[in-house]
Amino acid sequence: MPASDLHVTVRPPSRVSPPAHRARDSDNARPARRATHRTHGTSPPGAVAAAAPTPAGWRGGHRRAAGRTAITVSILTMSAGWLLAIVVAPHVTLSPAWRMAALFCHLTCLVVGFGAVLTVDWFSLRWLLRREPLGTVLNAARGAHLLIWLGLVGLLASGAALGPDTSSGLVWVKLLAVLAVGINGLFLGRVRDRLAAVDGRPPWSTVLVGVAAATVSQVGWWTATLIGFWNANS
């Protein structure tokens, strides 16, 4: 065979192109790998904000302040329960054992409710003296909220079971003090929500309202406690 024919016939092997579906798969895989690399390399701003440490005076978790309608309904409900306890009390007759149990429950509810109130007011006083941040007071009030109301409701229920003498003037003063403490507690909850919604130093008008409500609470609790102690020893 001539040499010219050999050069014409023998050709170098051509590069075989990959199939179409493999090319599409590789093209789709490359951006995914690049996107994954960028995701690991950087973090979105939301993740950085979530990982940031919580400030010391954080007041988060506050709920929206209750409106006038909710406050009115709560006052009417509380007043109805208070009146029901007074109406039912003269018709309750307990055996000595059950009366002792009711008295124990009454004293326990006093310790729980009044103790929680004293704790919150103590932190409030320290805040007024600039010994504690406002966030600490609000967190203490939120944590003691359930204990205060359980103590107050338990006092009313166990007091009705003990059969108070409604013909006594001191007993009526005690009952009115309990009602005043309950209604005042609703307003204190609203003041707490307003304080939680304020950024920075709260206005003095809100602070004075809170101080007045805390004073009413202390007077009411101490009045009910002293009258109860007097009646138990007279």
C-alpha positions in Angstrom: 0.0 0.0 0.0 1.4 3.4 -0.8 2.4 5.7 2.0 0.0 8.4 0.9 -2.9 6.0 1.3 -1.8 5.2 4.8 -1.8 8.8 5.9 -5.2 9.2 4.5 -6.8 6.1 6.1 -5.3 6.2 9.6 -6.6 9.1 11.6 -6.1 9.9 15.3 -9.1 8.9 17.5 -11.5 11.7 18.1 -12.7 12.6 21.6 -16.0 11.2 22.3 -18.4 13.7 23.8 -20.4 12.6 26.8 -24.0 11.8 26.5 -26.5 14.6 26.7 -28.1 13.4 30.0 -24.7 13.2 31.7 -23.8 16.7 30.6 -27.0 18.1 32.0 -26.5 16.2 35.2 -23.0 17.6 35.6 -24.1 21.1 34.8 -26.9 20.9 37.4 -24.5 19.5 40.0 -21.9 22.2 39.8 -24.1 25.1 40.9 -25.4 23.0 43.8 -21.9 22.3 45.0 -21.1 26.0 44.7 -24.2 27.0 46.6 -23.4 24.5 49.3 -20.0 25.9 49.7 -21.3 29.4 50.0 -23.9 28.3 52.6 -21.1 26.8 54.8 -18.9 29.8 54.3 -21.3 32.5 55.4 -24.4 32.6 57.7 -27.5 34.7 57.1 -28.1 37.8 59.3 -31.0 36.1 61.1 -28.8 33.3 62.3 -26.2 35.7 63.6 -29.0 37.6 65.5 -30.4 34.4 66.9 -26.9 33.3 68.2 -26.3 36.7 69.8 -26.3 36.6 73.7 -29.3 37.8 75.5 -28.8 41.2 77.2 -28.8 41.2 81.0 -31.8 43.4 81.4 -34.0 41.7 78.8 -37.8 42.2 79.3 -39.0 39.9 76.6 -42.1 37.7 76.9 -44.5 40.5 77.8 -48.0 40.2 76.5 -50.1 42.9 75.0 -51.7 45.2 77.6 -55.3 44.2 78.4 -58.0 46.6 77.1 -60.7 48.2 79.1 -63.3 45.6 78.1 -61.1 42.7 79.4 -60.5 44.6 82.6 -64.2 45.2 83.1 -65.1 41.6 82.5 -62.4 40.4 84.9 -63.6 42.8 87.6 -67.2 41.7 87.2 -66.2 38.0 87.3 -64.1 38.5 90.4 -66.9 40.4 92.1 -69.4 37.7 91.3 -67.1 35.0 92.7 -66.6 37.1 95.9 -70.3 37.6 96.3 -71.0 33.9 95.7 -68.5 33.0 98.5 -70.3 35.4 100.9 -73.7 34.0 100.1 -72.6 30.3 100.4 -70.5 30.8 103.6 -73.4 30.8 106.1 -74.7 27.5 104.7 -71.5 25.5 105.0 -71.1 23.2 108.0 -67.9 21.2 108.4 -66.9 18.5 110.8 -64.0 19.3 113.1 -61.6 17.3 110.9 -62.7 19.1 107.7 -62.6 22.4 109.4 -59.0 21.8 110.5 -58.2 20.9 106.8 -59.9 24.1 105.6 -58.0 26.2 108.1 -54.7 24.6 107.0 -55.6 25.4 103.4 -56.4 28.9 104.4 -53.1 29.5 106.1 -51.2 27.8 103.2 -52.9 30.0 100.6 -52.0 33.1 102.8 -48.3 32.1 102.8 -48.3 31.4 99.0 -50.2 34.5 97.9 -48.9 37.0 100.3 -45.3 35.6 100.1 -45.4 36.0 96.3 -46.7 39.6 96.7 -43.9 40.5 99.1 -41.3 39.0 96.8 -42.4 41.1 93.8 -42.7 44.3 95.9 -39.3 43.7 97.3 -37.8 43.6 93.8 -39.8 46.6 92.9 -38.4 48.6 95.9 -34.9 47.6 94.9 -35.6 48.8 91.3 -36.8 52.2 92.7 -33.5 52.4 94.7 -31.6 51.5 91.5 -30.3 48.3 92.9 -32.0 46.1 90.3 -32.8 46.5 86.5 -36.4 46.8 85.5 -36.2 43.5 83.6 -35.6 41.6 86.9 -38.8 43.1 88.4 -40.9 42.2 85.4 -39.5 38.7 85.3 -40.3 38.3 89.1 -43.8 39.6 88.6 -44.4 37.3 85.7 -43.1 34.3 87.6 -45.2 35.1 90.7 -48.4 35.9 88.9 -49.9 32.4 89.1 -48.9 32.0 92.8 -50.6 35.3 93.8 -53.8 34.4 92.1 -53.8 30.8 93.4 -53.3 32.2 96.9 -56.0 34.7 96.6 -58.6 32.3 95.2 -57.7 29.7 97.8 -58.1 32.2 100.6 -61.5 33.2 99.4 -62.7 29.5 98.9 -61.2 28.2 102.2 -62.5 31.3 104.1 -66.0 30.7 102.8 -65.7 27.0 104.0 -64.7 28.2 107.5 -68.0 30.0 107.8 -67.1 33.6 108.7 -69.4 35.6 110.9 -70.9 38.1 108.4 -72.6 40.0 111.2 -69.2 41.3 112.4 -67.9 44.6 111.1 -64.3 43.4 111.1 -65.2 40.4 109.0 -66.7 42.8 106.4 -63.5 44.9 106.4 -61.5 41.7 105.8 -63.8 40.7 102.9 -63.7 44.1 101.3 -59.9 44.1 101.7 -59.7 40.8 99.8 -61.9 42.2 97.0 -59.8 45.3 96.8 -56.6 43.2 96.6 -58.1 41.2 93.7 -59.3 44.3 91.7 -56.1 46.0 92.4 -54.1 43.0 91.1 -55.8 43.4 87.7 -54.6 46.9 87.5 -51.2 45.9 88.6 -51.0 43.4 85.7 -51.9 46.2 83.3 -49.2 48.5 84.8 -46.7 45.6 84.4 -47.6 45.2 80.7 -47.1 49.0 80.1 -43.7 48.9 81.8 -42.7 45.9 79.7 -43.6 47.8 76.5 -41.5 50.9 77.3 -38.0 51.1 75.9 -35.6 52.8 78.3 -36.6 54.6 81.5 -40.4 54.5 82.0 -42.3 57.8 82.5 -42.9 58.9 86.1 -46.7 58.8 85.6 -46.6 55.1 85.0 -44.1 54.6 87.9 -46.3 56.5 90.3 -49.4 54.5 89.3 -47.4 51.3 89.9 -46.3 52.6 93.3 -49.9 53.5 94.3 -51.2 50.1 93.2 -48.4 48.3 95.1 -49.3 50.3 98.2 -53.0 49.4 97.9 -51.9 45.8 97.6 -49.8 45.8 100.7 -52.5 47.6 102.8 -55.1 45.1 101.6 -53.0 42.0 102.3 -51.9 43.2 105.7 -55.4 44.2 106.7 -56.9 40.8 105.8 -54.0 39.1 107.6 -54.2 41.1 110.8 -58.0 40.8 111.0 -57.8 37.1 110.5 -55.3 36.8 113.2 -57.4 38.9 115.5 -60.5 36.8 114.9 -58.6 33.6 115.4 -57.5 34.7 118.9 -60.6 36.5 120.1 
